[in-house]
Amino acid sequence: MASTRKQISTAIKGILETVSGVGVVQEYHRYTRSPEGFKEYFTKLVDQYSREANAWLVCRDSFSQTTAGMPIPQEMREHQWTIVGYVGLKDSTGSEETFQDLVDEIVNAFEARKQLGLPTIVEYVRPPQVPTIDHAWFGPVLCHHCVIQLAVLERRTIVYAS
């Protein structure tokens, strides 16, 4: 059985993939030194001849636990997830406006799924935070870039060793 971390990661990926305009979603940070790897991991096929940078990376940055206010033997684990998005910048098409709308749509998708579709694992997802919307180089491509933060609360039952 997959760990709860993996189940949450997969659920976040699945929600991202339902949003129109989201390209390749990776459940962890991918690294490559080759143009072929960059093309495979971080670009979306536009048509049979061209690809565009459109990558969304999902990563759990940290977690904390508490038993305060919880009945024995339960605890609350709060996972801090970060979604980092990169979409190729093309000013002639108004890509800034499109990207800003895309970030709103992603946040809306998470706001509508307070348990990520995992009611037996996820107690609650706090409202998403977006501390960064800017531009950044991603490999050889100048991109629109954002950071979306999710705090996911997981109620857990502790199994004590005898």
N, C-alpha and C positions, 0 to 999 in steps of 0.2 A: 504494500500500500504506500502511496506517495505521502511524503511528509506534509504537514499542514502548510509549511512555507511554500512548497512546490504547488500545492492545490491553490493557494492564494495567488501565486505568481501566474499560474495558468488561467485563473479567472480574470485577473487584470488584463492579461494578453487578449483573452477572448472578448472582453468588453471593448478594448481599444480597436480590435479588428471589426467591430460592428459599426464604427464611425466612418462615414463616407469621407474619403480624402486621406485617411491614414494608410501609410504604405506598409513596409516591412516592420514587423514587431518582433523584437528579440527579447526573450525572457531573462536575459542576463547580458552584461557588457561583452561584446564580441571584439576581438582584436585581430588585425591582419596587417601584413606588410606588403601584400601584393595587390595590384589593381584588380585581379580576378576576385580576390577575397572581398575587397571593398564592394565590387559590383554585386556579388552574391549576398553579402550580409546587409548592405545598407541602401540599395537602390531598388526602385519599383519599376517593373516593365510598363512602359507607356503604350508602346505598340511593338510590332516585331522588329523594329529598327532602332528604337531608342529607349533609354532608361533615365530616370530622374532620381536624385537623392531624396529619399523620403523614408527615414528610419526613426523608430521609437524604441528606446531601450528601457527595460524595466529592471529595477534593482532594489533589493531590500538593503537599506543603509544601516539599520540598527533595530533593536527592540528592547523594551523594558518590561518588567513584570512587577505585579503587586498582588498581595493578598488582602490589602486594606479594603474593608467593606464587603469582602467575599465570604460566603459560608465555607467552612472546612469541608472538603479538601480542594476547593477551587481557587483559581488565580485568574487574573486578567493579564494577558500579554498584549502589549501595544507595539505593533510592527510599524516601522517608518519606511515607506516605499517611495521611491523617486522614479518618475517617468521623465526621460529626457528625449525631446523631439528635435529632429533636424529635417527641414524641408528646403530644397534648393530655392534660392532667391532668384526671381526673374521680374525685375521692376516693370518691364514693358507689358506684363500681363496683370499687373496689380497684385502680385503675389503677397504683399504685406497684408492687404485686406483679407485675402483668402486664408492666410495663416492665422490671423487674429480670430476669424470666425471658427476655424478648425479647433483652436484651443478652447473656445467657448463650448463647442459641441462635445469635445472630450470631457470637459468638466461636467456638463449637463448629463452625459451618459453615466458618470460615476455618482452624481447626486441622485439619480433615479434608481440606483442599485445599492442601497445601504447595507446589504449583506453580501454583495458580489455574487449572488446566486448560490451562496454556501451557508444556508441557515443553520446547519449543524456545526459549523466551524466559526463563522464570523458573527460576532455579536453586533457590530456596528462599524461603519466607515465614517470617520469625521469628514466634514465638508472639505473638498480638495482645496489646496493652496497653490497659487502660481506666483512664486517669488521672482521669477525671471522670464521675461520675453524680450529677446534681443536678436542679434545676429552673431554668427560665429563661423569660423572655418571648420568644416568637417571633412577631413582628408583634403582633397584638392578643390572642394566645392564651398563657395560662400552660401550660407544657409540662414534661413529663419531658424531660431533656436528657442526652446522654452524648457522650463523645469516645472513639473507638476508634482506636488507632494501629497501623498495619501497616508493617513494614519488609520490602520486597520486594527480593531480590537477583537481579540480572540479569547473567548472564555475557555479555560482548560481545567480539567480535573487532574489533580496531582495523585499519582500512585506512589504511596510511601513504601519504602523498602522495610522489611521486618528486621 
